[in-house]
Amino acid sequence: MALVTLSLHLAGATVLLLYAVHLVRSGVENAYGTSLKRVLARGGKRRIYAAASGTVLAVLLQSSTAVAMLASGLSASGYLTLNTSLAVLLGADFGSALVVRVLSFDLGWLSPLLLAAGGLLYLKGRSDKPRELGRMLLGIGFVLTSLKLIGEATLPLKQSDVLPAIVGYLAEDHVTAFAAAMLFTWIVHSSVAVLILILGFAAQGLLPVEAGLPLILGANLGSGLIAMWLTRGFSAEARRVAAGNLLFRASGALIALPAIGPLSAELRHLGATPAEQLVHFHLAFNACLAILCLPLSQLAAGAVTSLIKSDLKSSEDGDTLARRISALDRTLLDSPDTALAAATREVLFMGEVVERMLCPVMELLEHPSPAKIEEIRRLDGYVNRAHRDIKLYLAAIHRGVLDERQSRRGVELIDIAINLEHAGDIVSKTLVEIARDKLENGNKFSDEGWTELKVLHASVRDNMRLAFNLLVSDDPAMARKLVREKERVRALVRESHERHLARLRAGRPESVESSNMHLEVARALKEVNSLLATLAYPILKQRGDLLESRLALVKG
């Protein structure tokens, strides 16, 4: 009975720890997700900056896996090179180790303050940012509370007769301990939580250094496996990022594993207790991994690129689109609400194709090729066809008897389809033409200008996804955020123009050479973003949150 009670207490504390880490991560992502992506996208080709950015983001998110997913997505979209993405993850692994070190301190006294402050912000916050900040503080408070519960739950284990035998076996069989920690980390999908558990056992005197070292190494390798598993259905570019990081972690862990015997005797210099020695070993392992592997990131990028080939799916995707059954079912025309829902589905499909056109634009501008240009133009044909079919379908609905709400919704969908078709034209007729000219003339962007355009493109892509979510949710808060993002993108374009003009005045050859390209790309992305923002206008206008005109009334 005592064993059952102890197991339940330990399981409850562990699940609370997992939930708390998730709570912190979701709060940071919801409040600052777009800003985090901009920080990574500004990395360019500077590996030191990229590694430092990864460290900071891992500390904020309390998860190197979350940073791995961000970097994989940005790499797949062309914002980050594979080389830079691997540098980001090396920094993120070190940042995750810093989080474990901080949480290993006795911070139990801070937990009530964090829970009180976080709860008040979450319950009383009048906007999204304070509520998400409250969520983050609650998560940190729950982490500290769970650590206390884990310590209390493991106290009775000191009198256990079975535990010494298990620990003794793990201390002798390093391979089994290593594999068990790796598997457990992959199962719970949180290396931070597993490492804190290991350190908690060590702090209670239940785990000697000899048994803890292979567990630490196994948890580190398991962390790499998590990202590899989560990106298994992603594009080849995204999978390469996770594979490269796994290659680094596996190499480091497998080199360190045979050296555990001699190392355990020397770890006394790293701390007075087994817990301190283990956490400092974990920190040193990730620091060494970052320092030694950062210069090798280009070599690793080449290795994983040769192992994971690019997806050759363009023709297959084209066949899929050609065979796709349209949502515009004419048998539904007698039921206006159902027909409007079908039209909404088709508009959403139209938007998804436009997104597929926009996402690879930066990669196309960096490495233009006739095949990629032709692929985007082919997708534009599907957008034009969907635009025509949607207009005809909605016109057929309007020939019936519609109430005011249905008629307004039909007009909104036509406007959205028109704007999406215009956005597709901007991509296919402006951005693709710039890429074609670059292919023919060989012009290059300056490093600063290219980074500015990547950040701008990342913002527009995020706003595109926000707009399509709004299309199916009609959420006023989301609509207001989309309009605010429109103003932020305009500010980014204005700042980019000012910096570009400063580079021209300084006589920078690359800026002079690429001036027209830079300004046209920035203007095109701003126009696409403005078209996306129009999806928010009907919702805000209906609520009275949108002015009819920007013109101020002037007395005659």
Residue pairs with C-beta under 8 A, 6 or more apart in sequence:
2 156
6 153
6 156
6 157
9 149
9 152
9 153
10 150
10 153
10 154
12 149
13 146
13 149
13 150
13 153
14 146
14 150
14 188
14 193
14 197
16 142
16 145
16 146
16 149
17 142
17 143
17 146
17 147
17 150
17 193
17 196
17 197
18 188
18 190
18 193
19 142
20 139
20 140
20 141
20 142
20 143
20 145
20 146
21 62
21 63
21 139
21 143
21 190
21 192
21 193
22 139
23 135
23 136
23 138
23 139
23 142
24 61
24 62
24 135
24 136
24 139
24 140
24 143
25 61
25 62
25 63
25 66
25 139
26 135
27 132
27 133
27 134
27 135
27 136
27 138
27 139
28 36
28 60
28 61
28 132
28 136
29 36
29 61
29 66
30 128
30 132
30 135
31 128
31 129
31 132
31 133
31 136
32 60
34 459
34 462
34 485
36 57
36 60
36 61
36 70
37 70
37 74
37 79
37 458
37 462
38 455
38 458
38 459
39 53
39 56
39 57
40 50
40 53
40 54
40 57
40 70
40 71
40 74
40 79
40 80
40 88
41 74
41 79
41 80
41 451
41 454
41 455
41 458
42 49
42 53
42 451
42 454
42 455
43 49
43 50
43 53
43 80
43 84
43 87
43 88
44 84
44 447
44 450
44 451
44 454
45 81
45 83
45 84
45 447
46 84
47 83
47 84
47 87
47 294
47 297
48 87
48 294
50 80
50 84
50 85
50 87
50 88
50 91
51 87
51 88
51 90
51 91
51 94
51 290
51 294
52 91
53 88
53 91
54 64
54 67
54 71
54 87
54 88
54 89
54 90
54 91
54 92
54 93
54 94
54 95
55 91
55 92
55 94
55 95
55 98
56 95
57 66
57 67
57 70
57 92
57 95
58 64
58 66
58 67
58 91
58 92
58 93
58 94
58 95
58 96
58 98
58 99
59 95
59 98
59 99
61 67
62 96
62 99
62 139
62 143
62 192
63 96
63 190
63 192
64 89
64 92
64 93
64 95
64 96
64 191
64 223
64 227
65 189
65 190
65 191
65 223
65 226
65 227
65 230
67 88
67 89
67 92
67 95
68 89
68 92
68 227
68 230
68 231
68 241
68 242
68 245
69 227
69 230
69 231
71 80
71 85
71 88
71 89
71 92
71 241
72 85
72 227
72 231
72 234
72 238
72 239
72 241
72 242
73 238
74 80
74 85
74 458
75 81
75 82
75 85
75 237
75 238
75 240
75 241
76 234
76 235
76 237
76 238
77 359
77 360
77 362
77 363
77 458
77 461
78 359
78 360
78 361
78 362
78 363
78 364
78 366
78 454
79 362
79 454
79 457
79 458
80 88
81 301
82 237
82 240
82 241
82 244
82 301
82 304
82 305
83 297
83 298
83 301
84 297
85 241
85 244
86 241
86 244
86 245
86 248
86 293
86 297
86 300
86 301
87 294
87 297
89 227
89 241
89 244
89 245
89 248
90 245
90 248
90 289
90 290
90 293
90 294
90 297
91 290
93 220
93 223
93 245
93 249
93 286
93 289
93 290
94 283
94 286
94 287
94 289
94 290
96 191
96 192
96 223
96 286
97 282
97 283
97 285
97 286
97 287
98 283
99 192
100 192
100 195
100 196
100 199
100 279
100 282
100 283
101 279
101 280
101 282
101 283
103 143
103 144
103 147
103 192
103 196
104 196
104 199
104 203
104 275
104 276
104 279
107 144
108 144
108 147
108 148
110 141
110 144
111 141
111 144
111 145
111 148
112 141
113 141
114 137
114 138
114 140
114 141
114 144
115 137
115 138
115 141
115 142
115 145
117 134
117 137
118 133
118 134
118 135
118 136
118 137
118 138
118 139
118 140
118 141
119 134
119 138
120 134
121 130
121 131
121 133
121 134
121 137
122 131
122 134
122 135
122 138
123 134
124 130
125 131
125 133
125 134
128 477
128 481
147 196
147 200
150 196
150 197
150 200
151 200
151 203
151 204
154 200
154 201
154 204
154 206
155 204
157 163
157 204
157 206
158 204
158 205
158 206
163 206
167 206
167 207
167 208
167 211
168 211
169 176
170 176
170 177
170 180
170 211
170 214
170 215
171 177
171 208
171 210
171 211
174 213
174 214
174 257
174 260
175 214
175 257
177 211
177 214
177 215
177 218
178 214
178 215
178 217
178 218
178 221
178 253
178 257
179 218
180 215
180 218
181 194
181 198
181 214
181 215
181 216
181 217
181 218
181 219
181 222
182 218
182 219
182 221
182 222
182 225
183 218
183 222
184 194
184 219
184 222
185 191
185 194
185 218
185 219
185 221
185 222
185 223
185 225
185 226
186 222
186 225
186 226
186 229
188 194
189 226
190 226
191 219
191 220
191 222
191 223
191 226
194 219
194 222
195 216
195 219
195 282
198 207
198 212
198 215
198 216
198 219
198 278
199 275
199 278
199 279
201 207
201 212
202 208
202 209
202 212
202 273
202 274
202 275
202 278
203 273
203 274
203 275
205 274
207 215
207 274
208 274
209 264
209 267
209 274
209 277
209 278
210 260
210 264
212 274
212 278
213 260
213 263
213 264
213 267
213 278
213 281
214 257
214 260
216 278
216 281
216 282
216 285
217 253
217 256
217 257
217 260
217 285
218 253
220 249
220 252
220 253
220 282
220 285
220 286
221 246
221 249
221 250
221 253
223 249
224 242
224 245
224 246
224 248
224 249
224 250
225 246
227 241
227 242
227 245
227 246
228 239
228 242
228 243
228 246
230 242
231 238
231 239
231 241
231 242
232 239
235 311
236 308
236 309
236 310
236 311
237 310
239 308
240 301
240 304
240 305
240 308
243 304
243 307
243 308
244 297
244 300
244 301
244 303
244 304
247 300
247 303
247 304
248 289
248 293
248 300
249 289
252 285
252 288
252 289
252 293
256 263
256 285
263 281
267 277
267 278
267 280
267 281
268 277
270 276
270 277
270 280
270 281
270 284
271 277
271 279
271 280
293 300
314 371
314 375
318 378
321 353
321 379
321 382
324 349
326 346
326 389
327 342
327 343
327 345
327 346
327 349
328 342
328 343
328 346
328 389
328 390
328 393
329 339
329 342
330 393
330 396
332 338
332 339
332 342
333 339
333 396
333 397
333 400
334 400
336 397
336 400
336 402
336 406
337 406
339 393
339 397
340 397
340 406
340 409
340 410
340 413
342 393
343 390
343 393
343 394
343 397
343 410
343 413
344 413
344 471
344 472
346 386
346 389
346 390
346 393
347 390
347 413
347 416
347 417
347 420
347 471
348 468
348 471
348 472
349 386
350 383
350 386
350 387
350 390
350 417
350 420
350 421
351 420
351 464
351 467
351 468
351 471
352 468
353 379
353 382
353 383
353 386
353 424
354 383
354 420
354 423
354 424
354 427
354 464
355 461
355 464
355 465
355 468
356 379
357 376
357 379
357 380
357 383
357 424
357 427
357 428
358 423
358 427
358 457
358 460
358 461
358 464
358 528
359 461
360 372
360 376
361 427
361 431
361 435
361 457
362 453
362 454
362 457
363 372
364 372
364 373
364 376
364 431
364 432
364 435
365 431
365 434
365 435
365 438
365 445
365 453
365 521
366 450
368 435
368 436
368 438
368 439
369 439
370 439
372 435
373 432
373 435
373 436
373 439
376 427
376 428
376 432
377 428
377 432
379 424
379 428
380 424
380 425
380 427
380 428
383 420
383 421
383 424
384 421
384 424
386 417
387 417
387 418
387 420
387 421
390 413
390 414
390 417
391 414
391 417
394 410
394 413
394 414
397 406
397 410
398 407
398 410
402 410
408 538
412 538
415 534
416 471
416 534
416 535
419 531
419 532
419 534
419 535
420 531
422 531
423 527
423 528
423 531
423 532
426 524
426 527
426 528
426 531
427 524
427 528
430 520
430 524
431 521
431 524
434 517
434 520
434 521
434 524
437 443
437 517
438 517
443 513
443 514
443 517
444 510
444 513
444 514
445 453
445 510
445 514
445 517
445 518
446 503
446 508
446 510
446 511
446 514
447 510
448 499
448 503
449 496
449 499
449 500
449 503
449 510
449 511
449 514
449 518
452 492
452 495
452 496
452 499
452 500
452 522
453 496
453 518
453 521
453 522
453 525
455 492
456 489
456 492
456 493
456 496
456 522
456 525
456 526
457 525
459 485
459 488
459 489
459 492
459 529
460 489
460 525
460 528
460 529
460 532
462 485
463 482
463 485
463 486
463 489
463 529
463 532
463 533
464 528
464 532
466 478
466 481
466 482
466 485
467 482
467 532
467 533
467 535
467 536
469 478
470 478
470 479
470 482
470 535
470 536
470 539
471 535
474 539
475 539
476 539
476 540
476 543
476 545
478 536
479 535
479 536
479 539
479 540
479 545
480 536
480 540
480 545
482 532
482 533
482 535
482 536
483 533
483 536
483 537
483 540
485 529
485 533
486 529
486 530
486 532
486 533
489 525
489 526
489 529
490 526
493 522
493 523
493 525
493 526
496 518
496 522
497 519
497 522
500 511
500 515
500 518
500 519
503 511
504 511
504 512
504 515
511 518
537 546
540 546
